[in-house]
Amino acid sequence: MPTSRAVDPEFLALPLKRLGDTALQRGRDFHAEHTDFRLERLRTQRLTLRDGALIDASEGDETGFAVRVIIDGTWGFAAGVALTTDEVVRVTEQAVRMAMVAKPISTERIELATEPVYRDKTWVSAYEVNPFEVPVPDKVALLAQWSERLSAHAAVDHVSASVNQVSENKYYADSAGTTTTQQRIRLHPSLEAYGTDRERGIFDSMRSTAPPVGRGWEYLDGAGYDWDSELAALPEHLAEKLAAPSVSAGSYDLVIDPSNLWLTIHESIGHATELDRALGYEANYAGTSFATPDRLGTLHYGSGGMHVTGDRTFDHGLATVGYDDDGVATQQWDIVKDGVLVGYQTDRRMAALMGLGRSNGCAFADSPGHIPIQRMANVSLQPSAGAVSTADLIAGVDHGLYVVGDKSWSIDMQRYNFQFTGQRFFAIRDGKLAGQVRDAAYQATTTDFWGSMDAVGGPDTWVLHGAFNCGKAQPGQVAPVSHGCPAARFRDIRILNTTSEAGR
Amino acid sequence: MPTPQALVDVALESTSADQCIVVLTESSTANLRWANNTLTTNGAMTGSHVTVISVVDGAAGAAAGVLTRAATTSSQVEALVAAADEAARAAAPADDAAEVVAGEQAPGWAADPGHTSIEVFTDFASDLGAAFGRANSDAHLLYGYVEQDISTTYLATSRGLRLRHEQPTSHVGITGKPADLSTSAWVGQAAEDISDFSVGDLDAELVRRMRWGQRKVDLPAGRYDTILPPTAVADLAIYAYFVSSGRDAHEGQTVFSDPQGGTRVGQQVAKPGVRLHSDPHRPGLTSSPFLTATSSDSTQSVFDNGLPLDATDWIADGRLQALGTSRHTAELTGLGLTPLVDNLLLGVDGAAGSVDDLVGSADRALLLTCLWYIREVDPQTLLLTGLTRDGVYLVEGGEVVGAVNNFRFNESPIDLLSRFSGAGESVRSFSREWGDYFPRTMTPPLRIPDFNMSSVSQAS
C-alpha cells in the first residue's frame, strides 16, 4: 500500500521517461521549436445513495498521453492511449501533421514566455488518507448512516448522498528539459434532503454547504469540516424553508456567506479575468470579458475594500498544483487591488503575446486527451484586516437578506449580468435575522455589485469553497477550482421573486 | 493490437463473477478551433474505454462492480475484469439489480470500429482560410470550432448478447463580430459528417446577420412578442428532457411531479398537437438502438445495458406520456419501462413554414439567435434563467430592422409549450448551449407572445 503523500508507485512504474524521451526526440527530428509530452492517470470514483441505498459505485481509471509541438510557429496536438514507443512516435507524428494542416490558416506566430527549467521535480498535494485506499463498503456505510440521520426528521421525504473522489497523476516533460511528476487528491461529499408541503402544493430541498476540497478521506472524518453540525441543522433548515413566506421583490441590502459568495466570485471575477477570454479565444463558446486588457490598471472593478488574488499554491485548493501543464512553477498574484483591475490569469503563450513577462501558471488540461488551455486559478477575495464578524455585518442592515449556500447560477457571455439563488435566504430586520424567506434570486451587473460592497468580513469569516465542474473550451474541458472568501455586505441589490418571474 | 471484439471476449472469458457486462467504446476525433481570423488550437485524439460490470449474486441480492478504464491490451482488460470482480464481491447489494440482458450476436458485430483523422478537414480548412481572407478585407472577426467524432460501441453480456453501434457526430459553430466588437452573430449546425457543412453558406449567413447588426436599437426589460428559432427551442427543450427522470418526478422533485403525489403522466402539460419524442431509427438523427450505461443514476441502470431502445413519445398531443425509467425505477414508480434515447424531436401538428415565415408574419417582435447559460431556478415549475446571445433582432412589418441589446430571461420551457402563438416546421437543429454534448435534435421555430425578458444584459 502506498504511503500517503508519496506518488502512487503504480504510476511511477509506467514507462514515463522512456515514452517522454521518445516524444521529445521525435519532435527534435522534425525541428520542432517546442515539444512537450504529458502522461496522465486520472482515477475517479463516484458513490451515490438514494434514501440510504447505493445506486451508483462506478469507477473510472483513464491513462493516456498527449504530445504538443510548435513547428514553424504553429501548434500541433495529438493524443493516444496505448503506452508503447511505437504509439508515441505515431502520435508525435500526428501532432506534427496537425501543425502542418493548421499552418496555412494560422497568422499568429506561437511563442512561449520564458520559464526556468525544473529537472526531475516531484509534487504531491496536501492530504492524509488516499480515498482510493479506503474500502468502498466503509465509505458507503458512512454515507448511509448520514442519510439515515437526515431521513429521521419528519420534514424529510427523501435523501440523496454522494461523494466524488479523484486522484490525478501527471508526468510532464518538455524539450527545454523540465520534467515533473505530480499527484493531486480531491473529493466532494454532498447531501441533499427533500421535503413537501402538500397543503401549499410546494416541494423544496436543502443541500449541504460543505465545500469540495483538495483533501483525503480524513475530510469526511471531520478534518476541516464540522459534519455533525451540518447534519443536525439541515432538516431544520428544510422544514423552515418549506414553511417560509415568499420574498417581496425589491431592493435589499445583502450579507452574503462564503458558501454563496464563492460562486459569484467565480463567475463575475474568476472568468472575467481569464486572459484568453479577454482576448477573444472563447468568443464562440464560454464567451469573452468586459475586463479587456486596455483597462488593466484603470478599471474600477469594485469598492476600495476589494482585494482579489489568484493563486495555485494554497493548501487544499482545488486548482493548487506544483507545476502547470506548460511546465511553469505555480504562484500567487494580485488580480484586483484597492478595487482596481491589476492582473490576469495567464499561460505561457498569452503571457508572451501580451508582453506580460512570465506566465503565472494557469495552463491546465482536464485529461490526457485534451490540449492545455488557460484555466482558472484559485481566485479569492481577501478578508479585511479587522475582526469583523458576520453578525457585525448583519447588525449594519435595516432591511436585507442573509444568503447562505449556492444553488442556481447564470451570467452573460461578457460577464456583466448575473443572477444567483441560494440554499437559504434569511430576512434581516433592524440588524437582526428574522427567519427564512422563499423564492428569492439576486440579480446585478458585475461592477455595480462589487462597487456596492461596503464592508468585508475579517479573517475569521474566511472559508475556502469551490467546484469540481467548471466548464470551458471546445472540445469541452472540466476543471476543479477553489475560491476563498469572507462574508461581505452589499447595498441596494435587486431581489426577484422567482414565482412571480414564472408568471404565477 | 487485439481487436475490440477480441478484447470483449478476453473480458468475458476471464471474469469469475456470476454475470458480466462489457461495454467497449473506441473513439476517434479531430478538431479545429479558431479566433480573431486565425487558427488557435487543434487536435487528433483516439480513445479506447472499456467498462466492465461484474455482477455477484448474494443472499441479500446481487451486487455490482462497475469500472471504466482506458484499455487496449489483453492484460489491461484482464486486470480491469479482476478489479471489477473484486469490487462486486466487496459491494453492498445494488438497489437497481436486475437480470442481465440475454441475447445473441447481432449482424454487424464483426465490423471494425469507425475512424476519422485530421485529413477529413482538408477542404474545410481551405474554405475556412478563404473565409478568413474575406473577413480580413471586410474588417470583421471570425471565431469558431469544428469537430468530427466517430465512436463505436461494442456491448456484450455473459448471457450471449453481442451488439455494435457506430455513431458519427460532427458539429460546427461560427461567431462573427465587427472589428469594434460592438455586436455579435452566430451560426451553427450539426450533422453526421463534416462534408455536410458548407463554410461558404455558413459565412454568408453570418455576414447577413452582421449586417442586421449595423443598426442598433436599445430596448428595456419586459415581456415581448418573441420568435425563437429552432436552435433556441432546442436550448430549452433539451433542458426539459434532462429533468425527465421518472423517479425524480415520482419523488416530488421536478416539474413532472404532481403536487398531490406521483407524477403528471397522463396529464395535459402542453397545447394539443405538441409532440416531444425520441426515435433512435430516425434517418439523419440515428442514435444507439440499444441502451448503454456506464453508471447508474435516477434514470438509468447499468443492469439494463443492451435493452432495445425504440421510438418513444414523451409528450403526445400535449399530454405527458412517459418519463425516463430503468427496469428498477419503472417498478418503483409504477411507470412503464421507457429508457432515455440519445436524440430528441419536438413538433407541432400542422405547423408549416420556416423561421423566416414567422418573421414575415410579425408586425413587431424580437427574433432571437440562441440562448446561453441556462440554469434551473425553480425545479417545481422548471423556471429557467439564461441569456440571449449573439444576436437579438427587432422585427417590424415582417422584416428585420436592427439589432437589440441582450436580455436575461426567466421562463419555463413547459409553460412555453402551452403559450406559443405560432410555430413552424420541425427541422434539424443544433443547440448553442447543449449541442456539443447533445447534438441530435429536431425542433420547430416558436413564437411566444409574452416572453419574459427579466433584465438587460450589456454583453455585446
Interface residues (C-beta under 8 A of the other chain):
Chain A: R46 T48 R50 A53 L54 I55 D56 A57 S58 E59 G60 D61 E62 T63 G64 T74 W75 G76 F77 A78 A79 G80 V81 A82 Q94 A95 R97 M98 A99 V101 A102 P104 I105 S106 T107 E108 P135 V136 P137 V140 D157 H158 Y194 T196 R198 G201 I202 F203 S205 L279 G280 Y281 E282 A283 N284 Y285 G287 T288 F290 G369 H370 I371 I373 S408 W409 S410 I411 D412 M413 Q414 R415 Y416 N417 Q419 T421 D439 A441 Q443 T445 Q474 P475 G476 R494 L496 T498 T499 E501 A502 G503 R504
Chain B: M1 T29 N31 L32 R33 W34 A35 N36 N37 T38 L39 T40 T41 N42 G43 A44 M45 T46 G47 S48 H49 A64 G65 V66 L67 T68 R69 A70 T72 T73 L80 A87 A90 A91 A92 P93 A94 D95 D96 I118 E119 F121 T122 A125 S126 L128 G129 F132 L141 Y143 G144 Y145 E147 G173 I174 T175 K177 L181 S184 W186 R247 E251 G252 Q253 S257 P259 Q260 G261 T294 S295 S296 D297 S298 V302 W372 Y373 I374 R375 E376 V377 D378 P379 Q380 T381 L383 T385 G386 L387 R389 D390 N406 R408 N410 E411 S412 D415 D436 Y437 N452 S454 S455 V456 S457 Q458 A459 S460
